[in-house]
Amino acid sequence: MKLSITKFGLPLALLLLAIPASAQVRDGVGYSSLTICNRGTIPFNVVVAMDNEPLPAIHRWNVYGWFFIDPKGCKKVHHSSFGPPAYIGFGYYDARKQFGAGSIDQVPDIGFLEYNWVQAAMYGKSKVPVLTKTSKKLCVNQSGVSYTLNDSPETNCSTLDPQGSTGPYFPFATTLFFQPMPSRCVGGTYGISVSCGGGHYYLNVVASPNGWHMSASRGSASESGTDQPAADSGSSFDDFLKGMLENSRKQQAFDEAKKKAEEAQRLEAVKKAIEARRTNPVWISYEKEQQAKWGAPSVSAGDYNAVWKGKQMHVSGTVARVSVANGNPRWLTLRFSESPNGAFVVCSPSPSIFSGLFGNDLNALVGKKVEVIGYVQGTYCDGTDGSIRVVDSDSVRLLQ
């Protein structure tokens, strides 16, 4: 029989040795879990990306959430055989009612993952902390998260569209990397009884209303109100799924109540603003300026000519593609069907201007007519010649 060689250059037999010994047995041995308890007054959500593949040369990341954890509540967010690593992210609403990713700067010591001799030779160390700080970004949405990625848990959120998805995905930073030491058992031969322990970890977390700072400390089974499962109990995967469904229902009810309250506040604010500006001389003057500005005849993006540069132009076109580049600033580019070669585009260093006007899903602009007013110049973004740079919300609008 021939031994297969992996990308590490080691025989498969040695790679199997690199897996913790407890991962190669069953009946409760080699299991790990992480229970998180909310010790503060602010509810928070947890998302997890777990590497659900025992072979070290292969990675298959299961991303799932949200786990909704009430104050004084506890949830088991990670439970699996062979002790797979996982990225843990926290999200909650701060005092300004804005949702953001929580960050834990001081990571508590909850134990160490001990390497066997093969792993120690591969990684140059004998052990690593079970819990470390990270900034790995996952793709999440406002409802439920459940999908699988190979190789890396990070991907382009704008193109992620897993089956059963219920909304657009956006990048979300995790704060903890969890590498558990699976449970171990000793005995079981020559009449000696089996004794098992370890593998189950507990974390107490407190969210701050100011920003998204969180503190964490080592917890215990007694604090969380849960007991460690018996060694021969096997996986409580059914309970895990039930917990996920319960969390999803709670999160949905919480989101719906929040949306209703925010919508009522928004409508009330709109009514007050309309009443206030009817007689406001500043608003009346502004409205007249806007009507005069947009009342000028527009030209098509397809009629672009280099002589436009340096002139203020009123340009309209049908959006063919929307893209946002990485970097600082994150340039947004609108390409038009009338200018398929990108000779004229719209650039903006602030994609939030467009999401504030047209919604978070900017791809919904594709196929719609947009008009923009500004001075034509060279391209700052993904264009070939000329562009108008949008830096405020009064320079762009839908024609419909």
Secondary structure, 3 states (H helix, E strand, C coil): CCCCECCCCCEHHHHHHHCCHHHHCCCCCCEEEEEEEECCCCCEEEEEEEECCCCCCCCEEEEEEEEEECCCCEEEEEEEECCCCEEEEEEEECCCCCEEEEEECCCCCCCEEECCHHHHHHHCCCEEECEEECCCEEEECCCCEEEEEECCCCCCCCCCCCCCCCCCCEEEECCEEECCCCCEEECCCCCCCCEEECCEEEEEEEECCCCCEEEEEECCHHHHCCCCCCCCCCCCHHHHHHHHHHHHHHHHHHHHHHHHHHHHHHHHHHHHHHHHHHCCHHHHHHHHHHHHHHHCCCEEHHHCCHHHCCCEEEEEEEEEEEEECCCCCCCEEEEECCCCCCCEEEEECCHHHHHHHHCCCHHHHCCCEEEEEEEEEECCCCCCCEEEECCCHHHEEECC
